[in-house]
């Protein structure tokens, strides 16, 4: 499935390319100043297409989390919704602590990790 939208812009492909370069970037509307995640071709509230890529601060707060238990010997892992400092919320996981220790309100910092050969954003406790 192609993510090509207005004027040939491919925001999902661009986002993945930034991650591959080791950069966590977000789209922001120049007119409203609002950030968005997941990458798209227009701002959800206004439909504005005046979007620009901006380096994410990497700071966030856990909005919700759950521990996913697996059959031993595999360890549990977390699935979390993270409120980014810039405003958007994204789904990811928190690493560096046991999954059952991830708490709502926990300050976290983004990191780009390799998952099956592809870069993904995960979070560590701040």
C-alpha positions as CSV (number, residue, x, y, z in Angstrom):
1,X,0.0,0.0,0.0
2,X,1.4,3.4,-1.0
3,X,1.4,6.3,1.4
4,X,1.6,8.8,-1.4
5,X,-0.7,11.7,-0.8
6,X,-0.9,15.3,-1.9
7,X,1.8,16.5,-4.3
8,X,3.6,13.1,-4.2
9,X,4.5,13.5,-0.5
10,X,5.2,10.2,1.2
11,X,5.2,10.9,4.9
12,X,5.3,7.3,6.2
13,X,8.3,6.6,3.9
14,X,10.0,9.8,5.0
15,X,9.4,9.0,8.7
16,X,11.0,5.5,8.3
17,X,13.9,7.0,6.4
18,X,14.6,9.4,9.2
19,X,14.5,6.5,11.7
20,X,17.0,4.6,9.6
21,X,19.3,7.6,9.8
22,X,18.9,7.6,13.6
23,X,16.6,10.6,13.8
24,X,13.1,10.6,15.5
25,X,11.2,13.3,13.6
26,X,7.6,14.5,13.9
27,X,5.4,16.5,11.5
28,X,4.2,20.0,12.5
29,X,1.8,22.3,10.8
30,X,3.5,25.7,10.1
31,X,0.1,27.5,10.5
32,X,-1.2,26.0,13.7
33,X,2.1,24.9,15.3
34,X,0.5,21.5,16.2
35,X,2.6,18.3,16.0
36,X,1.1,15.1,14.8
37,X,1.8,11.4,14.9
38,X,1.4,9.1,12.8
39,X,2.8,10.8,9.7
40,X,0.1,12.0,7.3
41,X,-0.3,14.4,4.4
42,X,-2.6,16.9,6.2
43,X,-3.3,18.1,9.8
44,X,-6.2,16.2,11.2
45,X,-8.1,19.2,12.7
46,X,-7.7,21.8,9.9
47,X,-6.7,19.9,6.8
48,X,-3.7,22.2,6.5
49,X,-0.9,20.8,4.2
50,X,1.8,23.2,5.3
51,X,3.6,20.5,7.2
52,X,7.3,20.4,8.1
53,X,9.5,17.8,9.7
54,X,10.9,18.8,13.1
55,X,13.3,16.8,15.4
56,X,11.3,15.3,18.3
57,X,12.6,16.1,21.8
58,X,12.3,12.5,22.7
59,X,10.7,13.2,26.0
60,X,7.4,11.8,27.0
61,X,5.1,10.5,29.8
62,X,3.4,7.1,30.0
63,X,-0.4,7.6,29.5
64,X,-1.3,4.0,29.8
65,X,0.6,0.7,29.9
66,X,0.0,-3.1,30.1
67,X,2.4,-6.0,30.5
68,X,2.1,-8.7,27.9
69,X,3.0,-12.1,29.4
70,X,4.6,-14.7,27.2
71,X,5.2,-18.4,27.5
72,X,8.4,-19.0,29.5
73,X,11.3,-18.6,29.1
74,X,10.3,-15.4,27.1
75,X,10.0,-12.4,29.4
76,X,6.9,-10.1,29.5
77,X,7.1,-6.9,27.6
78,X,5.2,-3.6,27.9
79,X,2.8,-2.0,25.5
80,X,2.3,1.7,26.3
81,X,0.7,4.8,25.1
82,X,3.2,7.7,25.4
83,X,2.2,11.3,25.5
84,X,5.0,13.1,23.7
85,X,6.2,16.4,25.0
86,X,5.2,18.0,21.7
87,X,1.5,16.8,22.2
88,X,0.9,13.7,20.1
89,X,0.3,10.3,21.7
90,X,2.0,7.2,20.2
91,X,2.0,3.5,20.9
92,X,5.3,1.9,21.7
93,X,6.9,0.0,24.5
94,X,9.0,0.9,27.6
95,X,12.3,-1.0,28.0
96,X,14.9,-1.0,30.6
97,X,12.6,-2.0,33.5
98,X,10.4,-5.1,34.0
99,X,7.1,-4.7,32.1
100,X,5.0,-4.8,35.3
101,X,7.0,-1.8,36.7
102,X,5.9,0.6,33.9
103,X,3.6,3.1,35.5
104,X,1.2,5.8,34.3
105,X,2.9,9.2,34.7
106,X,6.4,7.7,34.3
107,X,8.8,10.1,32.5
108,X,10.4,8.3,29.5
109,X,12.9,9.1,26.8
110,X,12.8,7.9,23.2
111,X,15.4,5.7,21.6
112,X,15.6,4.2,18.2
113,X,16.0,0.4,18.4
114,X,16.3,-2.3,15.8
115,X,13.4,-4.7,15.5
116,X,13.7,-7.5,13.0
117,X,16.0,-5.3,10.9
118,X,13.8,-2.2,11.0
119,X,14.2,0.9,13.1
120,X,11.4,1.5,15.7
121,X,11.0,4.1,18.5
122,X,11.0,2.6,22.0
123,X,11.2,4.4,25.3
124,X,13.4,4.0,28.4
125,X,12.7,5.5,31.9
126,X,14.0,9.0,32.1
